[in-house]
Amino acid sequence: MPAQERTGVWLVGARGSVATTATVGLLALRARVAGPTGCVTELPAFAGVPLPTWDDLVLGGHDIVHTGLEKRAEQLVDAGVFGHAVLTAVRSGLSAVDTEIRDGYHPAAHSGAQADAAARLSADIRAFAERHDLARVVVLNVSSTEAPCPLLPEHENLALLERAMADPARSVLPPSSLSAYAALRAGCPYVEFTPSAGITLPALRQLAEREGLPYAGCDGKTGETLLRTVLAPMFTARALKVRSWSGTNLLGGGDGETLADPVTAGSKLDSKARGLAALLGGQVTAPLHIDNVPDLGETKTAWDNVSFEGFLGARMSLQFTWTGYDSALAAPLILDLARLVTAAHAAGQRGALTELGFFFKDPLGSDEHRFAEQTRRLLDWAATL
């Protein structure tokens, strides 16, 4: 990829914890005050892949909140996600990025047809690309998880969807899918990093194919599910019978507040359950609880108990606990995905980038959940770019 080709990274939910951490991280990498720990694309296996450099990436985004990036970064410092020295080194850069964040779409604040809202969002992205003379813009949704989206007839067909979007009396798309539609209409590849509907609706995938755009998702794989995709294949490969796999997630911060709503948490729970069933070759008793513990702040703790059966019916169990900062685990993946989707778009690829299932709990276009196999597919694909 020519060095002069700069890529825009447009973050939906640009002032959230994940986006703010990714922004701080990118600026810290440029300033040489942090190393690329957690950035998969910095591994030796990607040395020959034509990826944009850290200096080639330009940040902007949409958000419905107005707390500035500097303030959000200060909150993350207080929570222990990164240190004061890092913030001091990137503070001026945060102010510059903040000027590139525009008001997002919120159904309660919008009057009129959704088509008009989508046109505004698309215009913001196009203006960003023109302002910075960008070769392309990759849009990534890192906003709060939405409640599950009931499938409507309009979601199945693009022509029906666009007619419905022109009706000011109707709202047929959830915010994540409106953002995906706006991105595609602006000619941008799209990444759904949340378990929200986003680009999963058939009509939007039709639009991506028609416009020749690649997309990837869904639901970034950072902690508990990452471990599950490593451990579950061990049981099946050794012919051990998993009888149940139960878990509890404790988290605070914005995610804790969002997922405290059982309806909204349903998207996350469904995503995790589908992956586990695929890994184990069928349904298994797998209760999972997500609890909001405000005292934890940005820290997330996941505890799993696996009950399994061995030779002659011997009953055994495995327990593990994972504690970490979800935003610090997710942020480098956001930068990786921006780089890889840029390379795919430059190479003329379109449709679901199934090889990026490595990054997701519920990979679009793929039923492969085994981490080792996903890693192999990612590396083989990257070598072809």
N, C-alpha and C positions, 0 to 999 in steps of 0.2 A: 504494500500500500504506500503510495507516495507520501513523503513526510509532510507535504504542504496540505494534504487532505485532512482537514479537521472535522471531528465528529461531535455533534451535539448530543448530550445525555439529558433528556427531559424527564424529570422525576415527578410523578403524580403522587402527592403527599410529600412535597419537597422540604417541609419543615418538621416532619416526623423524626422519630429517633433513628430509624434505619437510614433515611435520606441524609439527615444531618451528619451521622457518623460516616457515611460514604463520602460526603462532601469534605469533611475534615480530613478523612483519610487520603483522598486524592490530593488535596492541598499539601498535606504533610509529606506525601511521597515526592511531590514536586520540590518541596523545600528541603528534602533530604533529612528530615527530622524523624522519620519513621521508615522502617523497612516494609517490604510487601508480604509480611506474614499473613497467611490465610488467602492470598491471591493465587488461585490455581494457575492462571495464565502466566505467572512468573516462574513456574517450574521449568526445568530444562527441556521437558518434552514439547514445550510450546515455543522453543527458541526460534524455529524456522517458520512459524506461522505469521502471516502478514497482519499483525495487530496494530491498532493505533497506539502510540506511546501515551504515557500519562500527560504529557504536554499537549497532545493532540485533542484531548477531551475538554469540551466546554459545557458547563453545567447551567441548567435552568429548570423551570418546572411550574407546576400548578399546586395550590393548596387553598383550603377554605379557612385556615387559621392565619393570624397575622403576627404571631410572636416571631420576632426576627431570628435569623440563624445564629447570631452571636449569643443571644439570650438562650436559645435552645442548646447551643454548645456548652454554655456555662452550666446549665442544668445537668448535662451529661457528664461534665467534669465532676460536679458535686456527687453524682451517682456512682462515680468510679469507672466509667467506661473508658476514658482516656485522661491524661494528665494535664496540669496547668501549662507545662512547658509547650506541649503540642498546640494548645489553644492560642497561646501567645504568638507562636510562630505563624499561625494561619488566620489570625483575626481579621486582618485587612482583606484577605481573600474571601472570607465569609461575607463581608459587607458587599463585595463586588458581586458575588453569586446571588445575594439576597435581592439585588436590583433586577435580577432576571426571573424572579418568581412572580407569577400572575395569579389572580383570583381563580380558584377552581370552581367546579360546578357542585352546587348543593340544591337538591330539589326544593327545599323550603324557602330558599332565597331567590329562586328563579321563577319568573312569570313569563308565560308565553310557550311557544313550541320548543320541544327538545332539539329540533333541527337548528333553531337559532342559537341555542347554547352550544351545540356541537360546532357550528360555524365559528363562533367566537373562540372556542378552544383551539380549533385548527388554525385560525388566523394568528393566535399567539405563537404557536409553534413555527409557522411559516415566517413570521416577523423575526423570531429568534434566529432562524437559519440565515435569513438575509442579513441581519445585523452583524453576524459574525462570519459571514461568507463560509458557511459550513457545507461540506460535501453531502452530508446526510444527518439526520437526527434519529436517535433510537429513543423510544418512549418506554419507560419502565414504571409500572404501577407498584408503589410501595406504601400505599395509603392503608387506612384501617380496614380490617376485615368487615365485609358486609354480610347481612343475613342471606341465606340461600335464595336464589332467584327462581321463581316458578317459571317454567317454560311456557311461553305464549305462542300462538300461531305465527305472530309477526317475527318471532325470533328465529323461525325456520327458513324464512325467505327474505332476501335483501330488499326486493321491490316492495313487499308488504311492510317491511320494517320502516323504510324511508317514507312511505305514505303515512304511516301512523305517527312518525316523528314530526311530521308537518302539522299535526292536529294540536292546537294549543290546549285542548281540553284533556289531553292524555299524556301520561308519562310511561312509556313502554320499556325504557332501558334503565337499569340501575346505574348509579354514577360510574362504577368501574367500566361498564360496557359503553357508556357514553364517551368516556375518555378513550377507550380503545377505538371506537368509531371515529372520533375526531383525529386520532393519531393516523389511522389508515387513510382518512380523507386528506390528510396533510402529506401523504406519501411516505410515512414513517414505519419502520419495523416496530414491533410491539412485544413487550415482555410482561407477562402477568406473574408477579412475584407473590401475590396473595392468593387465598383460596376463593376469592370473589369471582363472580361470573366473568367479568372482563371480556376477553376475546373468545371464550369458550362457546358462545352462542353460534349456532350454525350459520346464521346470516352474516355475522362478522367474519367468520372464517371464509365464507364465500367472497366477501369483499377483499380480504387479504390475497386470496388466490387470484382474483380478477386484476388486482393492482400489482401483482407480482412481488408481494412483500413477504418476508419471513416473519415468523412469530414464535414465541416460546412460552412455556408455563407448565404447570401452575403450582403455586404455593412453595416458596423457597424452603429447602431442606437444610436445617442448620444444627439441630441438637438431638432430641430424643429420636426423631424419625431417622436421622442419619445413622444412629447406632442400630436401630431396628433393621435397616437395610443391609447392615454389615452382619448382624448376629443371626437374623432369621434364616438366611441361606445355610448357615452352619447346621441348624437342626434338620432341615430337609435333606442336605447333602449326606448327613450321617444317619438318615432314616430314623430319627428320633421324633416321637409324636408330641407336638405341642398341644396341651389340653386347654390352656387358657393363657392369655397375655394381658394383664391388667396394668393400668397406669394412672398416675396422678400428676398433673401439671400445676405448679404454684407460680404465679407471676403477678407483678405489680405494674406500675406505669400505665401508659396509654393502652397497651395491649390488655392488661388486666381489666381495665375499665370496660373496654370494648367487648371482651370475651366473657365478662360477667353476665351479659345478656344471653340466656340459653339459646335464643333463636339465632343470634349472630354466631355464637360458638358452634352452631350446627355445621357451618361450612368447614371449619377447621377439623371437627370430629369426623365428618364424612371423608375428608381428604385422607386423614390418618388411617381410618378403617379400611378404605379401599386398598391402600398400599400394603397393609399387613396381610389382608386376605390374599392378595396376589403373591406375596412373598411365601406364604405358607401353603399355597395351592388349594385354598378353600376357606370357608368361613370357620372362625374359631371364636370362642367366648373371649371377648376383648373389651371389657368396660374401661372407659377412659373418662376421667374427671378433670375439668379445668377450673381452678379456683383463683379468684382475685384476692391477693394479699398485698394491700397497698404498701405495707412496711418494706416489702422486697424491692420497691423501686424498679430499676431497670434489670434487676437480677431475675433469672428464671431457673426454677428447679424442677426437674422431671424425675419421678421414681417409677420404675417398672418392676413387676413381678411376673416371671415366666414359669408356669408349671408345665413340666414335660414328663413323658414316660419313656423309659428305656427297656432293655431286654428283660423278659420275664415279668413285665409289668411294674418294674421298679419305678417308684415315684420320686422325682427330683425337682429342684427349682433353681432358677437363676434370678438374682436381683441386681439392679444397678441404679445408680443415682447420677444424674447429670446436672451440674450447676454452672451457669455461665451468663454472660451478657449476650442476649440474642441479637441486639443491634450490632455488636462487634463481630459476631459470627456471620451475620447477613451482609454487612457493608462491603467486604471484599468480594463477595459473590456478585453484588450489584455491578461493581467495576469489571469483574470478569465477564459477566453477561453482556455488558455494553460493548466490550472489546470484541467478543466472539460474534455477537449478532452483527456488529459493524462489518467484520470480515466476511460473514455469510452473505450479507446484502451486497457488498462490493463484488463478491464472486457470482452474483446473479441467482442465489438460491431463493426459493420462495416456499410459502406454506409452513407447516409445522416443522420446526427444527427438532426432530425427535432425539437427536444425539445429545441435546442439552438436558435430557431427562436426568442426567447426573446431578443437576442442581435442584430438582423439584420432588416434592412428595407425591404429586399426582400428574406425572408427565403427559403432556398433550401428544397424542399420536403414537403412544408407546405403552405397552403393558409390562415392560421390563422395569423391575424395581430393585434387582440385586445390584448392590453398589459396585462390586468388582466388575460385573458385566457392563454396567453403565460407564465405568471408568474406561474400560477397553473401547467401547463404542465412541466415547468422546475423543479419545486420543487418535483413533483411526480416522475419524471424521476431520479432526483438526489438521491432520497431516495432508488432507486433500485440498485444503483451502489455498 
